[in-house]
Amino acid sequence: MQPIRTERTTITAAIPADSAALARYSVRNADHLSPWEPERPEGWHSESAWYTRLVANAAEVRAGRYLPLVARLHDETEIVAVANLSNIARGVFQACSIGFSVDAAHEGQGVMREVLEAALGHAFSEMGLNRVMANHLPENTRAAGVLYRLGFEQEGYARRYLKIAGVWRDHVLTARVASQEAAAAGAEGVREAAATARVV
Ligand SMILES: CC(C)(COP(=O)(O)OP(=O)(O)OC[C@H]1O[C@@H](n2cnc3c(N)ncnc32)[C@H](O)[C@@H]1OP(=O)(O)O)[C@@H](O)C(=O)NCCC(=O)NCCS
């Protein structure tokens, strides 16, 4: 994936070379993220643990089933936000889930929205997906806020859906579906790809 440049950030696919920056991001945001994430095992935040995970996930990324994104403010080395597109499904589904967070020091500045807007643009326009799903704890009003501002709609409420901070927790299920124009562009892309495939 080519880097995506937004007004304030540059977004790239996370690679093993990002391990140190991801370790620093997860360490300095551990308290900020822990209420909303699974319990992390001992050593989870270390650079070597990040390196191992990124290398282990590389096959999933190559297969197009997973896309971890990291965002940095222009000309900064530190990661300011992350957005992970997971469970990318093709065929008749053309969907994925998205998980995200912003550095605590940059919360409430619209950075997450800016990064997610670009990530969603990539998911719908470049990847041709039809649906992006995001789930949040009922009390996670900040997550709900950014999602609804970006056009996500609640689709359901799942009981005991994910084990967060060691406890099975209900989640609000939300999704954004591709606009008709984007879907048409995606269909055009698929037709072009099919035509090229036949020529080759
Ligand atoms: C959920 C989370 C990503 C939301 O981040 P956020 O910074 O609140 O989201 P946004 O980028 O949409 O920022 C919105 C705020 O920035 C303000 N803002 C300031 N400048 C802005 C700008 N240029 N553009 C847009 N909004 C701007 C908005 O007014 C809004 O303020 P408010 O929260 O006081 O109403 C963040 O709280 C987080 O990382 N939480 C921990 C992890 C988590 O819960 N992840 C989601 C799991 S489902």
The ligand as a Tripos MOL2 file, in Angstrom:
@<TRIPOS>MOLECULE
LIG
   48    50     1     0     0
SMALL
NO_CHARGES

@<TRIPOS>ATOM
      1 C1        -11.9950    6.2910   20.7010 C.3       1 LIG1
      2 C2        -10.9410    7.3440   20.3600 C.3       1 LIG1
      3 C3        -10.1200    6.8560   19.2000 C.3       1 LIG1
      4 C4        -11.6500    8.6530   19.9720 C.3       1 LIG1
      5 O1        -10.6820    9.6450   19.7360 O.3       1 LIG1
      6 P1        -11.1000   11.2060   19.6300 P.3       1 LIG1
      7 O2         -9.8710   11.9860   19.6180 O.co2     1 LIG1
      8 O3        -12.1320   11.4820   20.6560 O.co2     1 LIG1
      9 O4        -11.8450   11.2320   18.2120 O.3       1 LIG1
     10 P2        -11.8830   12.3660   17.0890 P.3       1 LIG1
     11 O5        -10.6510   12.3160   16.2810 O.co2     1 LIG1
     12 O6        -13.1720   12.2070   16.3840 O.co2     1 LIG1
     13 O7        -11.8720   13.7260   17.9060 O.3       1 LIG1
     14 C5        -13.0900   14.3290   18.2670 C.3       1 LIG1
     15 C6        -12.8640   15.5240   19.1440 C.3       1 LIG1
     16 O8        -11.8470   16.3560   18.5610 O.3       1 LIG1
     17 C7        -12.3760   17.7140   18.4580 C.3       1 LIG1
     18 N1        -11.6280   18.3520   17.3630 N.ar      1 LIG1
     19 C8        -10.6810   19.2980   17.5650 C.ar      1 LIG1
     20 N2        -10.1570   19.6620   16.3980 N.ar      1 LIG1
     21 C9        -10.7940   18.9490   15.4400 C.ar      1 LIG1
     22 C10       -10.6880   18.8860   14.0260 C.ar      1 LIG1
     23 N3         -9.7890   19.6200   13.3500 N.pl3     1 LIG1
     24 N4        -11.4770   18.0340   13.3330 N.ar      1 LIG1
     25 C11       -12.3820   17.2600   13.9840 C.ar      1 LIG1
     26 N5        -12.5380   17.2820   15.3540 N.ar      1 LIG1
     27 C12       -11.7360   18.1070   16.0560 C.ar      1 LIG1
     28 C13       -13.8470   17.5000   18.2770 C.3       1 LIG1
     29 O9        -14.5680   18.6680   18.5970 O.3       1 LIG1
     30 C14       -14.1000   16.4010   19.2890 C.3       1 LIG1
     31 O10       -14.0410   16.9720   20.5840 O.3       1 LIG1
     32 P3        -14.9270   16.3870   21.8050 P.3       1 LIG1
     33 O11       -14.4400   14.9830   22.0300 O.co2     1 LIG1
     34 O12       -14.6110   17.2930   22.9110 O.co2     1 LIG1
     35 O13       -16.3360   16.3940   21.3400 O.co2     1 LIG1
     36 C15        -9.9960    7.6160   21.5890 C.3       1 LIG1
     37 O14       -10.7820    8.0590   22.6610 O.3       1 LIG1
     38 C16        -9.1850    6.4080   22.0010 C.2       1 LIG1
     39 O15        -8.1040    6.1420   21.4580 O.2       1 LIG1
     40 N6         -9.7050    5.6280   22.9930 N.am      1 LIG1
     41 C17        -9.0350    4.4470   23.4760 C.3       1 LIG1
     42 C18        -9.1060    3.3150   22.4720 C.3       1 LIG1
     43 C19       -10.5240    3.0270   22.0310 C.2       1 LIG1
     44 O16       -11.4660    3.1550   22.7800 O.2       1 LIG1
     45 N7        -10.6490    2.5960   20.7640 N.am      1 LIG1
     46 C20       -11.9330    2.2450   20.1960 C.3       1 LIG1
     47 C21       -12.3010    0.8740   20.5380 C.3       1 LIG1
     48 S1        -13.8800    0.4800   19.8440 S.3       1 LIG1
@<TRIPOS>BOND
     1     1     2 1
     2     2     3 1
     3     2     4 1
     4     2    36 1
     5     4     5 1
     6     5     6 1
     7     6     7 2
     8     6     8 1
     9     6     9 1
    10     9    10 1
    11    10    11 2
    12    10    12 1
    13    10    13 1
    14    13    14 1
    15    14    15 1
    16    15    16 1
    17    15    30 1
    18    16    17 1
    19    17    18 1
    20    17    28 1
    21    18    19 ar
    22    18    27 ar
    23    19    20 ar
    24    20    21 ar
    25    21    22 ar
    26    21    27 ar
    27    22    23 1
    28    22    24 ar
    29    24    25 ar
    30    25    26 ar
    31    26    27 ar
    32    28    29 1
    33    28    30 1
    34    30    31 1
    35    31    32 1
    36    32    33 2
    37    32    34 1
    38    32    35 1
    39    36    37 1
    40    36    38 1
    41    38    39 2
    42    38    40 1
    43    40    41 1
    44    41    42 1
    45    42    43 1
    46    43    44 2
    47    43    45 1
    48    45    46 1
    49    46    47 1
    50    47    48 1
@<TRIPOS>SUBSTRUCTURE
     1 LIG1         1 GROUP 0 **** ****
